[in-house]
Amino acid sequence: MKKPSAYLKTFSLVLSLGMAIAVNSIATASLKPSPSQLSQQSLSETLLAQRRNPLGFKVGRVRSSRQRSGGVSRGPRECAGEMITVTSLLPKVNEEELAQKKQIELETTVDPHPTFFVYVSQTSVEEVNFTLLNEKGNRVIHSQTLALPGRPGVISVTIPEDVELEVGQSYHWLFAVQCDPMDSAGNVTVEGWVQRVALDENLTKELNQVPESDRPQVYAKYGLWTDTLSSLAQLRENAPNNSQLREDWQALLQSVGLQEIANEQLISLLPESDN
């Protein structure tokens, strides 16, 4: 039998090496992520690293503000013969300075139908009223009455689909516990200001790149308190027994000076009427 020539041996070796290099190159190319994948991976890794720390909200030292209304609750108040506490879930920033100027913080949202949260302590009072006004305060945008549950907790009001906040416009909301149905002057009231802002392109991109569970972290990064709180509340409502979400909620409230109500229960209420 004739032995293969040295030329054939060399050719076979070169061919084998070439095939091995080609296969390795294909495998390497298939494992190498695209630029878009790298961007998404980087964002996910960043958020994952942040999620190892408690969820918090960083509030700037100087923020826009609006005139505080008279008769608004800033501590325990008498209502229907009992002392109650009503607290709006808003960051406590420069409280002393704002109190001197009789002003209140202006929060921002990208949601045309935002949700507002208020804590109400134990009370025998049965109803509360929510009112949303335009910036000048001369037009009611939305109003609805809700029945209190008879136990303390954090309750929320969401602007309905047929009422849409306009981009660039500021709104004044008030939440009044109806201590005396015949005399609104005796109501215990808290308030807040909110402005709808345009959805930032970078924010949209990041929201699309992360799972729903990481959206509160993204909103917090962009300084959107209203959306941070409501997105986390929605997650808790969908998974009420999730201990991590409960810890995130507590950490978030503590980060803005609301530690006294950080452990209070979230309560869902059905509106009795709205207009």
N, C-alpha and C positions, 0 to 999 in steps of 0.2 A: 504493500500500500504506500502510495506516494505521500510524503510528509508535506504539510503546508509550507509555503515559502515564507521567508522573513518579511517580505512586503505585505503578504496577506495578514500575518500576525500583527504587524504595525497598524494596518488599516482597521482591523477588528478592534484593536485597543483604542484607537482614536475615536472610532464610531461609538464604542461603549461609553467613553468619557464624555463625548458630546451629548449623548442621550441623557446621561446622568445629570450633567449641568443644566440641560434644558428642563428636565423634570423638576430639579431643585429651584430653578428660576420661576417656573410656573407656580410651584407651591409657595414660594416666598411672596410672589405677587398676589396670590389669593389671600394670604394672611395679612398683607399690608393694608391697613384701612385707608379709605379715601380721605381727602381733606375735610369733607363734610362729616364723615364718621369721626374723625379726630376731634372736630369742634364739639360734636355732640358728646363724645366720650369725655372730653375735658370738662364740659359743663356738668355732666353727671357726676364726675369724680369730685368736682368742687363742691357741689351740693351735698354729696355723700359725706364729705369731710365736715361740712358745716352742720349736717344733721347729727353728727356725733356730739355736738355741743347743744345745749338747750336752745330752743327757738326763742329769739328775742327780736326786739324792734328798736332800732336806733333813731331817736328823735333829735333833729337839729336844735341847736341852742336858740336860734331865731327863726320864728315861723310866723306866717300870716295870721291875723286874728280879726275878730269882728266884735261889735259891741255886745256886751252881756245884757240880757233882759232883766228887768226888775222882777223881784218875787221868785227868782229861781233858787231851788234848793242847793245848799252847799254843806249839808250835814243832816243829822237827825232832825225831823220836823214832826210837829203834832198833826195828826190826821184822824178825824173821827174819834177823838178821845184817846188816841194811842200814839206813841212815838214810833215813827217809821224812818227808814233810810232808803233813799232812791239815788242810785249812782249811774251815770252814763258811762259806758265802757269806752272812754277816750283817754289818750295818754295824758298823764299829769306832768306838765312841763311849765316851768316858770310860774307856778301857781301864785306866789306872793306878788310878783310883778303884774301878772294879769289881773289879780284881784284889785290892786291899787288903780289900775287903768280901767277897771270894770269891763274887761275884754275876755274873749274865749277863743280857743284854738280853732283854726280852719283846717279840716282834714280834706284829703283828696281821694278820688275814686275813678276808676276807668269803667265802672259798671253803670249802665243806664238805669238799672233797677237795684240800687244798693240795699243792704240790710243794716239796720241799726240795733244796737244792743244796750239794754238797761238792766241793772240789778234792782230788785224790789224786795225788801225784807218782809218778814212775816206781818201780815195785816188782814183785818177782817173786811177791808174795802174790796168791793167786787169788780170794779171796772177801772180801766185806764184809757186815756185818749191820746192818740198820736196825731200830730199835725205837721205837715211840711209846707213851708211858706217860700215865696220867692225872696230874692235878696233884699228888696225894699220892705218886705213884710206886709205888703198891701194886697196880696193875693194868695189864697189857699190853693196849693198844688194838689194836695192829697190829705185826707183825714179819715181816720178809722178808730173805732172803739173795740177794745178787747176785754175779755173776761179774765180776771186774775185767778190763778189756780188754788189759792188758799194756802200756799206754802211759799217759803222764800226761794229765790232763784233768779237766774238770768233769763230774761225774755227778749224776744226780737221782733222787729217789724220790717217787712220787706216791701219796697215800693212795687206795686203791681205792674203787670205787663202793659196795661193801657195808659200808664203814666211813665214818661221817659225824661230823665234829667238831660239837659242840653250841655254839650261840651262848652267849657269856658264860663258856665253860669254857676253862681254860688246859691246855696239854699240853706234855710234856717229850719231846723226841726225841733219840736218840743214834745215832751212825753209827760203827761199829767195824770197823776193818780187822783181820781175824783173823790175827794174826801167828803164833799157835800154837793150832791147833784143839783141843788137849788142855788148854790153860790160858788162859782168857779174861782173866786178870789181866795178861797181856802184850799185850793188844790196844791199838792206837792209836785213841783215841776222841775225837770232837768231839761237841758237843751244841748244842741250842738250845731256846728256849721260844717257843710260839706260842699266841695266844688268838684264837678266832673271834669276830668282832663282827658285829652286825646290818648288813645292807646299807642304807646311808643313802639316803634318798629323792633327795637332790640328786646323789649319786654315780650312782645308777641312771639318773637323767635324763641326766646327762652321758655316761655310757657308751652310752646309746641314741642319742645325737646325733652321735657321732664314729665314723669307720671303725675297724676292728679295729687298724689300724696305729698309731692314736693312743691306744689304751687304756693302754699303759704310762705315758704322760704323765699321764693322768687318775688312775690309781692312785697315782702318785708325789705328785701334788698333795694327795691325801687321806692321805698318810703310811702307805700300805699297802705295806711293803717286800716281803712275800712275794708279793703279787699283781703288783706292778711287775716283779719279777724273772721270775716264771713266765710272765707274758703276753709279755714280751720274748723269753724263751727259746723260747716256742712260735712266735713270728713267725720267729725265726732258723731253727728246725727246718723250717718250711714254705718258707723261702727262704734256704737256706744260703749262697748266693753273693751275697746282697744286702750291699753294702759299707756302706750307711747303717745297717742294723741292726747290723752288726758294730761300727761306730763308736759307736752308741748303747750297746751292751753294754759296751764298753770305758770310755766316759764314765761310765756308771752305776756300775760297780765302782770306778772311780777316785774318784768323789764320796763314797764311804763308806769309803775307806781300803784298798781291796782292789786297788790298782794292780799289786801283784806277781803277781796271777793274772788280770789283766784281758785278757791276750792268749791265755790257755789255751783249748784246744779244748773245745767242748761234746760230750759223748759220751753216746749213748743206750745204756742197759743193759736187758737182759731179766731179770726175776727168776727165780731158780732155784726158789724156794719162798716161800710166804707163808702167814700164818695170823693 
